[in-house]
Amino acid sequence: MRWFRLAILLTTAVQLSSLNAAPQAVTSLNVASSQPGAASSQLLHYTLPPDKLAKAHALYNIDFTLFFVTSLWAFVVLFVMLQMRFGVVLREWAERASQRRFLQAAMVTCAFAFVMTVVQLPFDVYGHHIGLAYGLSVQHWGSWFADWGKSLGLEFVFVTFVGWIFYGVLRRSRRRWWFYFWLALIPIVVFVMFVAPVVVEPMFNQYEPLAAHHPELVAQIERVIERAGMNIPPERMYEMKASEKTTELNAYVSGFGATKRVVVWDNTMRQMTIPETLYVFGHEMGHYVLGHIPKEMAIDLGILLVLFYVGYRAANAMVERRGARWGITDLTDWASLPLMVLIISVLGFFAMPAFNAVSRHYEHQADQYGLEVVHGLIPNDARNAAQAFQILGEVSLDYPDVGRFAEFWLWNHPPIRDRMIFVQTYAPWAEGKPPEFVK
């Protein structure tokens, strides 16, 4: 779990460009029919062969356990920091080094972020080890640590500016900081989403023009884009060399305005047919056409505003009761950083089901939109959509029998088993009714 739970909001933006993807080959499916409206016995159901099912179950248990263990670990580390007055050490160090508030913010927040990232490193290393062991990653350790270093550098930039703004707002309004800081986050998130495709993403992956090697796919994507009423020229379509690091599959639309672009992972084109790839792309297209990014951002911001207000009340109460013991004079003190992060982290942890429920709703809508936008453009659209989910689930070792609690707390997409059934049973055109989203 990242040390700063404000990243929940940024993570939400990233989630909108992921269709629960991953890699390997598809098993042969022996079914009589996959036409919409067919009897349940004729539908394609998400299944895994015994060897992959065992791996998927083990991976499911590892991921579930690792999430709660790492979350608890972060809470414990933050609490120990308070007890050991680590924030006081950071404050005195920064104030001795400089009188400039911005430099103090950089020193305090970067040092704090570094410590939290290092104590999390063993879990991150273990997570990558699991990815390698289960065939979900092919990234060698040198490259992985290079990416880890880049991520840490970006985190330093982010926390410096956010920490500087946060404490600046605190000093100016001790009673309304939670609201003003919430307002300040909005342009920050929008800016990050705007620059990420052209500044951040190329730091971690290689991109090439899609038309250079896959002109036939570009031509088919343009048909989908035209039906969606969007305007994305071929020069904004890219192939990402995902196979250098992962075996996962994906296709997405990222950025907005001048940075909007289509990205298809090379793994996807290797393991999916063009019709299957077009459905995955249609799903991602749905997020943009249906306005999911601003809608989900608005809802998540609303949840975050509530968390900030609760955090404001809790922080004041805790400083009043135990501030002297922790060496915190008031909330404007740099020493309060571990306390503020602990409070927001705990609140964010318990609010995660709400964030994920919103995401699952919009992912379901995107599944529906994807089917509607490719209907008539690809043969056997329902079957191709179902096959796409089978591939995505199988190569990522998605466990078929996801528990309801795990889905409620951790899943930001509907389970693969449910998505496969939906795309095969949703068919308004079969009853002479118009589609809901694509007219």
C-alpha positions, 0 to 999 in steps of 0.5 A: 500500500502506498504511503499517501492515500491521496494516490487513491484518486490518481489510481482511480484514473489509471483504473479507467485504462485497464480491462482486467488484462493478462497473458498466455494461450486460450484453451479449446472451448467445446460448446454448442453455441454462444449466440445471445439468448441461448440456453445457459448450457450453450453459453461459454463459461469462464473455466481454467484447465486443472493446472491453471486453476490450481495456480489461479487459486493460489495466486488469488489467496496470495493477493488477498492475503498480501493486500491486508498484510501490507495494509496492516504493516503500513498502519503499524509502521506509521504508528511506530513513527508517531511513538518514536517521534519520527516526525519531530526528527524530520521537522528539526532536520528540515528547519535546521537546513533551511528557512524556506518552506518549499525546501522544508516541504521537499526534505520532510515529504521526500524523506518520509516517502523514502522511508515508507517506500523502503519499508514496503520494498520487501513486499514489492519484491515478493510481489514481483517474485510471485509475478515471475514465478506464476508467469505473469511477468518476464521483467528481469530484476535490473529493469524492475529496480530501474522502474522502482527508482523511476517511480520513487523519483516521480513520487518525490516530485509529487509529494513535494508539491502536494505536501507544500500545498497541504501545509500551506493550506493548513497554515492559512485556514486551520478550520477549513483546510480539509475543503481548500486542500480538496479543491487544490487536488482537482487541478493536480489530478487533471494535470497528471491525467493530461501529461501522463501519456506523454511524460510518465508512460514513456519513462516505463515503456516503449511506444511505436506508431501502430500503423507501422506494423499493424495497418490492418488493425488500425483500419479496423479500429478507425471503424470503431472510432467512427461509429463511436463518433470520436476523432482519433487520427492514426498518428495518435495510435500506438503499439506498446512493447509490453512483452518486454516486461509482462505477459499481460494483455491490454488496449486502452485510450488515455489522455484527453484533448491534445494528449488523447491516444489509442494504445494497444499492447503487443501481447494483445495482438499476438494472442487475440484475433482482430475481432477480440481486440476490437471488443477490448478496445471498444470497452476502453472507448466506452469509458471516454464516450460515456464520460466515465472519467469525469463522472467517476472522478466527481464521485471519488472526489465527493467520497474524498471530501467526506474522508478529508472532513472526518480526517480533520475532526480525527486529527484535531482530536488526536493532537489535542489528546496525544500531540504532546507525547508525539511532539506535535505542537499543532497540525501545521507542524511538520511533525504531524505528517505521520499522523495525517498520513495514518489517518487518511490511510486508515480512512482510505482503507475502509472507503476502498469498497466504495471506490471499487463499487463505483469502478465496477459500475462503470466497468460494467457499462463499458462492457455493455458499450463495447458490445454495442459499438462492435455489433455489426462490425465484427462477426459473432460479436457476443462470442468474440467478446466472451472469448476475449474475456476467456483469454484475458482471464486465463492468461492473468490466472484470474480465479473463477470463483471469486468470493463475495467479500473479496469482490466487495473489498478488492475488485474494481472490475466485475469478475470475469465469470460474470462478464462472460455471461453478460456479453452473451446474454445482452442482446436488445437487437434480438428483441427489436430494441435499440442499444442503450448507448450506441445509436 
